Amino acid sequence: MEGVEEKRLAKWVRLCGVAEAPAPGEVAEAEAEGISVCIANIGGELSAIDNWCPHRRGPLGQGWIERDCVVCPWHGWSFHAKTGVAVSPEGERVEAFPLRVEGADVLIDIE
């Protein structure tokens, strides 16, 4: 049907346990169904973005937090932890994954 958007179904999968998630102000690497993810904890709130910086595939989960961004440890590119939009350089981005906590598990939507 023209003009009707197809509704996307979520595929929630376990990323890690809450106990394994990074502490506030830290980032970590995790994997969900073969997808490498950078999980960030900003002020006690978790978020998940693609782990690979588009510049030279630096591992964002080995970087650090500055304000509400994850900084790539290789060349300093920074990405908003919730949206994946680059602060520096402008115009770049990584995928951001919806995230939720259920009981002792951290889940992300990988669809």
N, CA, C and O atoms as a GROMACS GRO file, in nm:
protein
  444
    1MET      N    1   0.084  -0.118   0.000
    1MET     CA    2   0.000   0.000   0.000
    1MET      C    3   0.089   0.124   0.000
    1MET      O    4   0.176   0.138   0.086
    2GLU      N    5   0.067   0.209  -0.094
    2GLU     CA    6   0.147   0.329  -0.107
    2GLU      C    7   0.119   0.426   0.007
    2GLU      O    8   0.004   0.446   0.046
    3GLY      N    9   0.226   0.485   0.061
    3GLY     CA   10   0.210   0.584   0.167
    3GLY      C   11   0.200   0.524   0.306
    3GLY      O   12   0.193   0.598   0.404
    4VAL      N   13   0.200   0.392   0.318
    4VAL     CA   14   0.192   0.327   0.449
    4VAL      C   15   0.329   0.269   0.481
    4VAL      O   16   0.384   0.190   0.405
    5GLU      N   17   0.383   0.310   0.595
    5GLU     CA   18   0.513   0.258   0.636
    5GLU      C   19   0.498   0.119   0.696
    5GLU      O   20   0.402   0.091   0.768
    6GLU      N   21   0.592   0.033   0.664
    6GLU     CA   22   0.593  -0.100   0.723
    6GLU      C   23   0.642  -0.088   0.866
    6GLU      O   24   0.745  -0.025   0.892
    7LYS      N   25   0.569  -0.148   0.960
    7LYS     CA   26   0.607  -0.141   1.100
    7LYS      C   27   0.721  -0.238   1.126
    7LYS      O   28   0.713  -0.355   1.089
    8ARG      N   29   0.826  -0.190   1.188
    8ARG     CA   30   0.944  -0.269   1.219
    8ARG      C   31   0.923  -0.343   1.350
    8ARG      O   32   0.877  -0.286   1.449
    9LEU      N   33   0.956  -0.471   1.349
    9LEU     CA   34   0.947  -0.551   1.470
    9LEU      C   35   1.081  -0.549   1.541
    9LEU      O   36   1.186  -0.563   1.478
   10ALA      N   37   1.078  -0.532   1.671
   10ALA     CA   38   1.200  -0.531   1.751
   10ALA      C   39   1.251  -0.673   1.770
   10ALA      O   40   1.174  -0.769   1.774
   11LYS      N   41   1.382  -0.684   1.780
   11LYS     CA   42   1.444  -0.812   1.813
   11LYS      C   43   1.537  -0.786   1.932
   11LYS      O   44   1.654  -0.753   1.915
   12TRP      N   45   1.483  -0.802   2.051
   12TRP     CA   46   1.558  -0.777   2.173
   12TRP      C   47   1.644  -0.899   2.207
   12TRP      O   48   1.593  -1.010   2.216
   13VAL      N   49   1.774  -0.876   2.225
   13VAL     CA   50   1.867  -0.982   2.261
   13VAL      C   51   1.952  -0.936   2.380
   13VAL      O   52   1.970  -0.817   2.403
   14ARG      N   53   2.003  -1.033   2.454
   14ARG     CA   54   2.085  -1.003   2.571
   14ARG      C   55   2.222  -0.952   2.526
   14ARG      O   56   2.288  -1.015   2.442
   15LEU      N   57   2.262  -0.839   2.580
   15LEU     CA   58   2.394  -0.783   2.553
   15LEU      C   59   2.492  -0.823   2.663
   15LEU      O   60   2.606  -0.863   2.635
   16CYS      N   61   2.447  -0.811   2.788
   16CYS     CA   62   2.531  -0.846   2.902
   16CYS      C   63   2.443  -0.847   3.027
   16CYS      O   64   2.326  -0.811   3.021
   17GLY      N   65   2.500  -0.887   3.137
   17GLY     CA   66   2.431  -0.876   3.264
   17GLY      C   67   2.448  -0.736   3.320
   17GLY      O   68   2.545  -0.667   3.288
   18VAL      N   69   2.355  -0.694   3.403
   18VAL     CA   70   2.365  -0.562   3.466
   18VAL      C   71   2.496  -0.552   3.544
   18VAL      O   72   2.560  -0.447   3.544
   19ALA      N   73   2.535  -0.660   3.610
   19ALA     CA   74   2.658  -0.661   3.689
   19ALA      C   75   2.782  -0.646   3.601
   19ALA      O   76   2.887  -0.602   3.649
   20GLU      N   77   2.773  -0.683   3.473
   20GLU     CA   78   2.885  -0.674   3.380
   20GLU      C   79   2.891  -0.539   3.308
   20GLU      O   80   2.992  -0.508   3.244
   21ALA      N   81   2.786  -0.460   3.318
   21ALA     CA   82   2.780  -0.330   3.250
   21ALA      C   83   2.883  -0.235   3.310
   21ALA      O   84   2.919  -0.248   3.428
   22PRO      N   85   2.930  -0.140   3.230
   22PRO     CA   86   3.030  -0.046   3.283
   22PRO      C   87   2.972   0.043   3.393
   22PRO      O   88   2.852   0.072   3.396
   23ALA      N   89   3.059   0.085   3.482
   23ALA     CA   90   3.023   0.177   3.590
   23ALA      C   91   2.999   0.316   3.531
   23ALA      O   92   3.041   0.342   3.418
   24PRO      N   93   2.931   0.405   3.604
   24PRO     CA   94   2.910   0.541   3.553
   24PRO      C   95   3.041   0.607   3.510
   24PRO      O   96   3.141   0.602   3.582
   25GLY      N   97   3.038   0.668   3.392
   25GLY     CA   98   3.155   0.736   3.338
   25GLY      C   99   3.249   0.645   3.262
   25GLY      O  100   3.357   0.687   3.222
   26GLU      N  101   3.208   0.518   3.241
   26GLU     CA  102   3.294   0.424   3.171
   26GLU      C  103   3.224   0.364   3.050
   26GLU      O  104   3.102   0.372   3.037
   27VAL      N  105   3.304   0.304   2.960
   27VAL     CA  106   3.254   0.232   2.843
   27VAL      C  107   3.313   0.091   2.845
   27VAL      O  108   3.411   0.064   2.914
   28ALA      N  109   3.250   0.002   2.768
   28ALA     CA  110   3.298  -0.135   2.757
   28ALA      C  111   3.255  -0.191   2.623
   28ALA      O  112   3.166  -0.138   2.556
   29GLU      N  113   3.320  -0.300   2.584
   29GLU     CA  114   3.283  -0.370   2.463
   29GLU      C  115   3.198  -0.491   2.502
   29GLU      O  116   3.223  -0.556   2.604
   30ALA      N  117   3.099  -0.520   2.419
   30ALA     CA  118   3.015  -0.639   2.437
   30ALA      C  119   2.974  -0.688   2.299
   30ALA      O  120   2.991  -0.618   2.200
   31GLU      N  121   2.921  -0.809   2.295
   31GLU     CA  122   2.879  -0.864   2.167
   31GLU      C  123   2.741  -0.927   2.181
   31GLU      O  124   2.712  -0.994   2.280
   32ALA      N  125   2.657  -0.903   2.081
   32ALA     CA  126   2.523  -0.962   2.078
   32ALA      C  127   2.499  -1.019   1.939
   32ALA      O  128   2.495  -0.945   1.841
   33GLU      N  129   2.485  -1.148   1.931
   33GLU     CA  130   2.460  -1.218   1.805
   33GLU      C  131   2.558  -1.176   1.695
   33GLU      O  132   2.519  -1.151   1.581
   34GLY      N  133   2.685  -1.170   1.731
   34GLY     CA  134   2.790  -1.138   1.634
   34GLY      C  135   2.809  -0.991   1.606
   34GLY      O  136   2.893  -0.954   1.524
   35ILE      N  137   2.733  -0.905   1.672
   35ILE     CA  138   2.745  -0.760   1.654
   35ILE      C  139   2.826  -0.703   1.768
   35ILE      O  140   2.789  -0.720   1.885
   36SER      N  141   2.936  -0.636   1.737
   36SER     CA  142   3.021  -0.574   1.838
   36SER      C  143   2.960  -0.439   1.878
   36SER      O  144   2.932  -0.354   1.793
   37VAL      N  145   2.941  -0.421   2.009
   37VAL     CA  146   2.870  -0.305   2.061
   37VAL      C  147   2.955  -0.234   2.165
   37VAL      O  148   3.025  -0.297   2.245
   38CYS      N  149   2.949  -0.102   2.164
   38CYS     CA  150   3.006  -0.020   2.270
   38CYS      C  151   2.892   0.014   2.365
   38CYS      O  152   2.794   0.077   2.325
   39ILE      N  153   2.906  -0.027   2.489
   39ILE     CA  154   2.805   0.007   2.590
   39ILE      C  155   2.864   0.115   2.680
   39ILE      O  156   2.975   0.101   2.731
   40ALA      N  157   2.789   0.222   2.698
   40ALA     CA  158   2.836   0.338   2.775
   40ALA      C  159   2.744   0.362   2.893
   40ALA      O  160   2.623   0.340   2.885
   41ASN      N  161   2.802   0.408   3.002
   41ASN     CA  162   2.724   0.444   3.120
   41ASN      C  163   2.750   0.591   3.149
   41ASN      O  164   2.858   0.629   3.195
   42ILE      N  165   2.649   0.673   3.121
   42ILE     CA  166   2.661   0.817   3.144
   42ILE      C  167   2.564   0.854   3.254
   42ILE      O  168   2.442   0.852   3.237
   43GLY      N  169   2.621   0.889   3.368
   43GLY     CA  170   2.539   0.929   3.482
   43GLY      C  171   2.445   0.819   3.530
   43GLY      O  172   2.337   0.849   3.581
   44GLY      N  173   2.484   0.693   3.516
   44GLY     CA  174   2.401   0.582   3.559
   44GLY      C  175   2.302   0.533   3.455
   44GLY      O  176   2.228   0.438   3.481
   45GLU      N  177   2.300   0.595   3.338
   45GLU     CA  178   2.211   0.553   3.230
   45GLU      C  179   2.292   0.485   3.119
   45GLU      O  180   2.388   0.542   3.067
   46LEU      N  181   2.252   0.362   3.085
   46LEU     CA  182   2.324   0.285   2.984
   46LEU      C  183   2.275   0.318   2.843
   46LEU      O  184   2.157   0.349   2.823
   47SER      N  185   2.366   0.312   2.748
   47SER     CA  186   2.332   0.327   2.606
   47SER      C  187   2.424   0.237   2.527
   47SER      O  188   2.528   0.194   2.576
   48ALA      N  189   2.384   0.209   2.402
   48ALA     CA  190   2.461   0.118   2.318
   48ALA      C  191   2.473   0.175   2.176
   48ALA      O  192   2.374   0.215   2.115
   49ILE      N  193   2.596   0.176   2.126
   49ILE     CA  194   2.623   0.218   1.988
   49ILE      C  195   2.716   0.116   1.924
   49ILE      O  196   2.777   0.034   1.992
   50ASP      N  197   2.727   0.123   1.791
   50ASP     CA  198   2.821   0.036   1.719
   50ASP      C  199   2.960   0.057   1.777
   50ASP      O  200   2.999   0.169   1.808
   51ASN      N  201   3.033  -0.051   1.792
   51ASN     CA  202   3.166  -0.044   1.854
   51ASN      C  203   3.273   0.010   1.761
   51ASN      O  204   3.380   0.048   1.808
   52TRP      N  205   3.248   0.013   1.630
   52TRP     CA  206   3.355   0.047   1.536
   52TRP      C  207   3.344   0.190   1.482
   52TRP      O  208   3.247   0.225   1.415
   53CYS      N  209   3.444   0.271   1.513
   53CYS     CA  210   3.451   0.407   1.462
   53CYS      C  211   3.463   0.402   1.309
   53CYS      O  212   3.541   0.322   1.257
   54PRO      N  213   3.388   0.485   1.236
   54PRO     CA  214   3.394   0.482   1.091
   54PRO      C  215   3.526   0.534   1.033
   54PRO      O  216   3.553   0.514   0.914
   55HIS      N  217   3.608   0.598   1.114
   55HIS     CA  218   3.734   0.654   1.063
   55HIS      C  219   3.831   0.543   1.023
   55HIS      O  220   3.867   0.531   0.906
   56ARG      N  221   3.873   0.463   1.120
   56ARG     CA  222   3.967   0.353   1.093
   56ARG      C  223   3.930   0.229   1.174
   56ARG      O  224   4.016   0.146   1.205
   57ARG      N  225   3.802   0.218   1.207
   57ARG     CA  226   3.748   0.106   1.283
   57ARG      C  227   3.810   0.093   1.422
   57ARG      O  228   3.833  -0.017   1.472
   58GLY      N  229   3.838   0.208   1.482
   58GLY     CA  230   3.885   0.206   1.620
   58GLY      C  231   3.776   0.152   1.712
   58GLY      O  232   3.658   0.176   1.687
   59PRO      N  233   3.813   0.080   1.817
   59PRO     CA  234   3.716   0.018   1.908
   59PRO      C  235   3.661   0.121   2.010
   59PRO      O  236   3.728   0.152   2.109
   60LEU      N  237   3.542   0.171   1.985
   60LEU     CA  238   3.484   0.274   2.073
   60LEU      C  239   3.471   0.227   2.216
   60LEU      O  240   3.482   0.306   2.309
   61GLY      N  241   3.446   0.097   2.236
   61GLY     CA  242   3.432   0.042   2.370
   61GLY      C  243   3.561   0.040   2.450
   61GLY      O  244   3.561   0.004   2.568
   62GLN      N  245   3.672   0.079   2.387
   62GLN     CA  246   3.799   0.093   2.457
   62GLN      C  247   3.834   0.241   2.477
   62GLN      O  248   3.942   0.275   2.524
   63GLY      N  249   3.739   0.328   2.440
   63GLY     CA  250   3.760   0.472   2.453
   63GLY      C  251   3.722   0.522   2.590
   63GLY      O  252   3.740   0.453   2.690
   64TRP      N  253   3.669   0.645   2.594
   64TRP     CA  254   3.630   0.707   2.720
   64TRP      C  255   3.511   0.798   2.696
   64TRP      O  256   3.470   0.822   2.583
   65ILE      N  257   3.457   0.850   2.807
   65ILE     CA  258   3.340   0.938   2.806
   65ILE      C  259   3.385   1.082   2.824
   65ILE      O  260   3.467   1.113   2.910
   66GLU      N  261   3.330   1.170   2.741
   66GLU     CA  262   3.343   1.316   2.761
   66GLU      C  263   3.202   1.372   2.749
   66GLU      O  264   3.140   1.362   2.643
   67ARG      N  265   3.152   1.431   2.856
   67ARG     CA  266   3.014   1.479   2.865
   67ARG      C  267   2.919   1.364   2.831
   67ARG      O  268   2.912   1.267   2.907
   68ASP      N  269   2.845   1.372   2.722
   68ASP     CA  270   2.751   1.265   2.687
   68ASP      C  271   2.795   1.192   2.561
   68ASP      O  272   2.714   1.136   2.487
   69CYS      N  273   2.927   1.192   2.537
   69CYS     CA  274   2.983   1.130   2.416
   69CYS      C  275   3.087   1.023   2.450
   69CYS      O  276   3.152   1.026   2.554
   70VAL      N  277   3.098   0.929   2.355
   70VAL     CA  278   3.204   0.828   2.359
   70VAL      C  279   3.314   0.874   2.264
   70VAL      O  280   3.286   0.910   2.150
   71VAL      N  281   3.437   0.874   2.312
   71VAL     CA  282   3.551   0.920   2.232
   71VAL      C  283   3.632   0.799   2.188
   71VAL      O  284   3.667   0.712   2.269
   72CYS      N  285   3.663   0.794   2.058
   72CYS     CA  286   3.743   0.686   2.002
   72CYS      C  287   3.886   0.695   2.056
   72CYS      O  288   3.946   0.802   2.054
   73PRO      N  289   3.940   0.583   2.104
   73PRO     CA  290   4.075   0.587   2.161
   73PRO      C  291   4.186   0.604   2.057
   73PRO      O  292   4.299   0.636   2.094
   74TRP      N  293   4.157   0.584   1.930
   74TRP     CA  294   4.262   0.592   1.829
   74TRP      C  295   4.288   0.733   1.779
   74TRP      O  296   4.403   0.775   1.772
   75HIS      N  297   4.183   0.807   1.742
   75HIS     CA  298   4.204   0.938   1.683
   75HIS      C  299   4.114   1.048   1.737
   75HIS      O  300   4.111   1.159   1.683
   76GLY      N  301   4.039   1.018   1.845
   76GLY     CA  302   3.963   1.121   1.913
   76GLY      C  303   3.828   1.158   1.855
   76GLY      O  304   3.766   1.254   1.902
   77TRP      N  305   3.780   1.086   1.755
   77TRP     CA  306   3.645   1.116   1.707
   77TRP      C  307   3.548   1.088   1.821
   77TRP      O  308   3.568   0.994   1.898
   78SER      N  309   3.442   1.170   1.832
   78SER     CA  310   3.347   1.150   1.942
   78SER      C  311   3.203   1.140   1.891
   78SER      O  312   3.164   1.209   1.797
   79PHE      N  313   3.127   1.052   1.955
   79PHE     CA  314   2.991   1.019   1.913
   79PHE      C  315   2.896   1.027   2.032
   79PHE      O  316   2.927   0.978   2.140
   80HIS      N  317   2.781   1.090   2.011
   80HIS     CA  318   2.681   1.098   2.116
   80HIS      C  319   2.639   0.957   2.154
   80HIS      O  320   2.603   0.877   2.067
   81ALA      N  321   2.643   0.925   2.281
   81ALA     CA  322   2.620   0.788   2.328
   81ALA      C  323   2.477   0.740   2.305
   81ALA      O  324   2.455   0.619   2.297
   82LYS      N  325   2.381   0.829   2.294
   82LYS     CA  326   2.241   0.789   2.272
   82LYS      C  327   2.205   0.783   2.124
   82LYS      O  328   2.130   0.694   2.082
   83THR      N  329   2.257   0.877   2.044
   83THR     CA  330   2.215   0.887   1.904
   83THR      C  331   2.316   0.831   1.805
   83THR      O  332   2.280   0.796   1.693
   84GLY      N  333   2.443   0.822   1.844
   84GLY     CA  334   2.548   0.779   1.754
   84GLY      C  335   2.598   0.888   1.661
   84GLY      O  336   2.689   0.864   1.582
   85VAL      N  337   2.540   1.007   1.669
   85VAL     CA  338   2.579   1.120   1.583
   85VAL      C  339   2.713   1.176   1.632
   85VAL      O  340   2.733   1.198   1.752
   86ALA      N  341   2.804   1.199   1.538
   86ALA     CA  342   2.936   1.250   1.574
   86ALA      C  343   2.930   1.397   1.613
   86ALA      O  344   2.861   1.477   1.550
   87VAL      N  345   3.003   1.429   1.717
   87VAL     CA  346   3.023   1.568   1.756
   87VAL      C  347   3.144   1.620   1.679
   87VAL      O  348   3.148   1.734   1.633
   88SER      N  349   3.242   1.532   1.666
   88SER     CA  350   3.363   1.565   1.592
   88SER      C  351   3.410   1.438   1.523
   88SER      O  352   3.439   1.339   1.590
   89PRO      N  353   3.420   1.439   1.392
   89PRO     CA  354   3.385   1.546   1.299
   89PRO      C  355   3.235   1.544   1.267
   89PRO      O  356   3.170   1.440   1.274
   90GLU      N  357   3.183   1.659   1.233
   90GLU     CA  358   3.042   1.670   1.197
   90GLU      C  359   3.012   1.586   1.074
   90GLU      O  360   3.097   1.567   0.987
   91GLY      N  361   2.889   1.535   1.068
   91GLY     CA  362   2.844   1.461   0.952
   91GLY      C  363   2.867   1.311   0.960
   91GLY      O  364   2.816   1.237   0.876
   92GLU      N  365   2.942   1.264   1.057
   92GLU     CA  366   2.966   1.120   1.074
   92GLU      C  367   2.867   1.065   1.177
   92GLU      O  368   2.805   1.141   1.252
   93ARG      N  369   2.854   0.933   1.179
   93ARG     CA  370   2.768   0.870   1.279
   93ARG      C  371   2.798   0.722   1.286
   93ARG      O  372   2.857   0.664   1.195
   94VAL      N  373   2.758   0.661   1.397
   94VAL     CA  374   2.757   0.516   1.412
   94VAL      C  375   2.614   0.478   1.451
   94VAL      O  376   2.537   0.561   1.496
   95GLU      N  377   2.581   0.351   1.432
   95GLU     CA  378   2.447   0.306   1.465
   95GLU      C  379   2.426   0.308   1.616
   95GLU      O  380   2.514   0.269   1.693
   96ALA      N  381   2.310   0.354   1.658
   96ALA     CA  382   2.270   0.351   1.798
   96ALA      C  383   2.163   0.243   1.814
   96ALA      O  384   2.072   0.232   1.731
   97PHE      N  385   2.173   0.166   1.919
   97PHE     CA  386   2.080   0.057   1.943
   97PHE      C  387   1.988   0.090   2.060
   97PHE      O  388   2.037   0.133   2.165
   98PRO      N  389   1.856   0.072   2.045
   98PRO     CA  390   1.768   0.085   2.162
   98PRO      C  391   1.813  -0.014   2.269
   98PRO      O  392   1.851  -0.127   2.238
   99LEU      N  393   1.810   0.027   2.393
   99LEU     CA  394   1.858  -0.054   2.505
   99LEU      C  395   1.757  -0.049   2.618
   99LEU      O  396   1.693   0.054   2.640
  100ARG      N  397   1.742  -0.160   2.688
  100ARG     CA  398   1.659  -0.163   2.808
  100ARG      C  399   1.715  -0.265   2.905
  100ARG      O  400   1.788  -0.357   2.866
  101VAL      N  401   1.680  -0.249   3.032
  101VAL     CA  402   1.721  -0.341   3.136
  101VAL      C  403   1.598  -0.419   3.180
  101VAL      O  404   1.494  -0.361   3.213
  102GLU      N  405   1.613  -0.551   3.181
  102GLU     CA  406   1.506  -0.640   3.230
  102GLU      C  407   1.565  -0.730   3.334
  102GLU      O  408   1.645  -0.818   3.302
  103GLY      N  409   1.528  -0.711   3.459
  103GLY     CA  410   1.582  -0.792   3.566
  103GLY      C  411   1.733  -0.774   3.575
  103GLY      O  412   1.782  -0.663   3.593
  104ALA      N  413   1.807  -0.885   3.561
  104ALA     CA  414   1.952  -0.882   3.570
  104ALA      C  415   2.019  -0.870   3.433
  104ALA      O  416   2.142  -0.880   3.424
  105ASP      N  417   1.940  -0.850   3.326
  105ASP     CA  418   1.994  -0.847   3.191
  105ASP      C  419   1.982  -0.710   3.125
  105ASP      O  420   1.886  -0.636   3.146
  106VAL      N  421   2.084  -0.677   3.044
  106VAL     CA  422   2.081  -0.559   2.958
  106VAL      C  423   2.050  -0.612   2.818
  106VAL      O  424   2.123  -0.696   2.765
  107LEU      N  425   1.943  -0.562   2.758
  107LEU     CA  426   1.900  -0.606   2.625
  107LEU      C  427   1.912  -0.492   2.524
  107LEU      O  428   1.895  -0.375   2.559
  108ILE      N  429   1.943  -0.528   2.398
  108ILE     CA  430   1.941  -0.430   2.291
  108ILE      C  431   1.854  -0.482   2.177
  108ILE      O  432   1.836  -0.603   2.161
  109ASP      N  433   1.802  -0.389   2.100
  109ASP     CA  434   1.724  -0.422   1.981
  109ASP      C  435   1.818  -0.416   1.863
  109ASP      O  436   1.867  -0.308   1.828
  110ILE      N  437   1.844  -0.531   1.800
  110ILE     CA  438   1.942  -0.536   1.691
  110ILE      C  439   1.878  -0.535   1.552
  110ILE      O  440   1.948  -0.548   1.452
  111GLU      N  441   1.747  -0.521   1.544
  111GLU     CA  442   1.684  -0.520   1.411
  111GLU      C  443   1.691  -0.383   1.349
  111GLU      O  444   1.643  -0.363   1.238
   0.00000   0.00000   0.00000
